[in-house]
């Protein structure tokens, strides 16, 4: 598991981006329009709003995300991928992981998905407990 995580992390240093930046591009590329905010990204990524904001600011500065004001809330902006970001995502370095999983049998892919969902649920539960204690 650690080796898979390390390989996936190394794939994240592609296209002159850092792993957190790739994560943000993936998030904003898949999220519903109403969830395309720094706060939603921070919550999804289990990180602070400050850290998420730094990542978003770097992507805006690079021309990969655009901020659009939300008329009903002047403090919040909706974030959108630029065409340049969409092109980058078409060559997402985690595609290697996706293709490797696609090479598995249907039954093994289904079992993997079930086990990973269970693992994620258990890890999130532990994370919540640690957050409550600390």
URQUIGI-V158412 format. One record per residue. N is the residue number from 1. RES is the residue in one letter. PSI is psi in radians with two decimals (NA if undefined). Layout:
# URQUIGI-V158412
n = (N,N)
res = (RES,RES)
psi = (PSI,PSI)
This chain:
# URQUIGI-V158412
n = (1,2,3,4,5,6,7,8,9,10,11,12,13,14,15,16,17,18,19,20,21,22,23,24,25,26,27,28,29,30,31,32,33,34,35,36,37,38,39,40,41,42,43,44,45,46,47,48,49,50,51,52,53,54,55,56,57,58,59,60,61,62,63,64,65,66,67,68,69,70,71,72,73,74,75,76,77,78,79,80,81,82,83,84,85,86,87,88,89,90,91,92,93,94,95,96,97,98,99,100,101,102,103,104,105,106,107,108,109,110,111,112,113,114,115,116,117,118,119,120,121,122,123,124,125,126,127,128,129,130,131,132,133,134)
res = (X,X,X,X,X,X,X,X,X,X,X,X,X,X,X,X,X,X,X,X,X,X,X,X,X,X,X,X,X,X,X,X,X,X,X,X,X,X,X,X,X,X,X,X,X,X,X,X,X,X,X,X,X,X,X,X,X,X,X,X,X,X,X,X,X,X,X,X,X,X,X,X,X,X,X,X,X,X,X,X,X,X,X,X,X,X,X,X,X,X,X,X,X,X,X,X,X,X,X,X,X,X,X,X,X,X,X,X,X,X,X,X,X,X,X,X,X,X,X,X,X,X,X,X,X,X,X,X,X,X,X,X,X,X)
psi = (-0.75,-0.70,-0.69,-0.79,-0.74,-0.75,-0.80,-0.70,-0.78,-0.64,-0.43,-0.16,0.80,2.74,0.49,0.47,2.74,2.80,-0.71,-0.59,-0.71,-0.74,-0.75,-0.78,-0.75,-0.77,-0.92,-0.38,-0.44,-0.38,2.62,2.69,-0.76,-0.31,0.08,1.08,2.83,-0.75,-0.78,-0.69,-0.78,-0.80,-0.79,-0.64,0.02,0.80,3.02,2.74,-0.62,-0.81,-0.77,-0.69,-0.70,-0.75,-0.82,-0.77,-0.72,-0.69,-0.60,-0.79,-0.60,-0.05,0.41,-0.39,2.63,2.38,2.29,2.20,2.56,1.97,-0.60,-0.21,1.74,-0.37,-0.30,2.50,2.54,2.44,2.39,2.52,2.48,2.97,-0.64,-0.72,-0.70,-0.66,-0.76,-0.79,-0.46,-0.36,0.64,2.23,-0.40,-0.03,-0.54,-0.74,-0.78,-0.79,-0.64,-0.72,-0.67,-0.46,-0.21,2.78,2.75,-0.77,-0.78,-0.65,-0.75,-0.79,-0.72,-0.80,-0.75,-0.79,-0.70,-0.67,-0.75,-0.77,-0.79,-0.79,-0.78,-0.72,-0.70,-0.65,-0.78,-0.70,-0.76,-0.69,-0.78,-0.66,-0.68,-0.62,-0.76,NA)
